[in-house]
Amino acid sequence: MNELIAKIKELNEAFMTDAALQIEKGNKAAGTRARKASLELEKLMKEFRKASLEASK
């Protein structure tokens, strides 16, 4: 589960960087990367939820 949390943290940082670039500088490629990262984050968060539920049993 620690590996999963580390992946989520890393991907979230990448998302935040790319989202800021899109907002501040209008960088379209950064927007594309941010959207891709958000989809990957969604998948990892679902995995975290499953792992968290199993750990609480």
N, C-alpha and C positions, 0 to 999 in steps of 0.2 A: 504494500500500500504506500510505503514511503516513495518508491519509484514513481508511482502514479501521481502523487502530490508534486514531486519534483518536475514531472513532465507538464503538469497543469500550470505550475508557477512559471516555467520557462516559456511556455506557449502564451501565457497571459502577458508576460513582459514584451514578447514580440508583437502581440496584438496591440498593446498600448502604444508602443513605439510607432508602428505603422499607422494606427488611427490618428495619432498626433501629427504625423507628417502629412496625412491627407487633409486634416482640418487646417493646419497652420500654413502649409505651403501649396495646397491643392495638388499634391502628388497623386496622380491617378493609379500608378502602379502600387503605391503603398496602400491605397484603398482596396485594391484587389487582394493584396497579401493579407490585409486585416480581415476581409470577409472570409478568406480561406481559413485563416487561423480561428475565426469565430466558429466555423463549422467543426473544425477539429476539436476545439474546446468543448463544444456541445457533446461530442462523442466521449471525450475523456470524463466529463462530468457525469454522464450516465454510467460509465464504468465505475467511477468513484462511488456513486450512489449504491450500486450493486455490492461493491466491496464493503462499504460502510454498513449496509444492512446485514450482511453475512457476519461481519465482525461483532455486531451487537447481539447476535443470537447466543 
